[in-house]
Amino acid sequence: MDVEFAGAHMIWDGVLCCTADDPEAYYAADARRVLELFVLAAEQGLELKADTLLAAAGAAPGVRSLSGRAAGAAAQRLLLSGVSDTIDNVHV
């Protein structure tokens, strides 16, 4: 399945990757994007491309600035997704 999103992500053969010109800046600009990346990957059972994972991880400290409501909603979606089955899926 190859899918291009209206945003800055694409799925190629089950691998989710960021297509923004500057992935680090893309995730740093809005910490909700970091959560959405992991939620989408977990819900759809997708692997993450290594450079996408590294860019999101670099912006992860910004997640602390999100409201409890936003973080809680993402955590709930992760828990309901069966994330434990997909947490190891990183595509290099």
Phi, psi and omega in degrees: 000123175245122183225134174252132180268157177297340180272232186237037180227155177215149175249123175239118178048045177080009180247121180271128180221152178275131181252009178297150178302323180228087183304323180298314179293324179301311180287324180294331182291335181205107184298337178297333179295326178297311179298315181298324178301310182290324178295313180300314179300317181291313182296325183263358180067038183263153170274159175251134174293141187304316182291331175292316178300315181295320179295316179293320180297324178296331180265357184303325178303334178293342179298332179298337181276353181285156177294155176300327180296313181295314180294320179295319179296318179294318179298318179298316179297321178296315181296323181280348185276345187080034184305331182299336178281339187242001187296335181273358187277091175237127182260121180263000000 
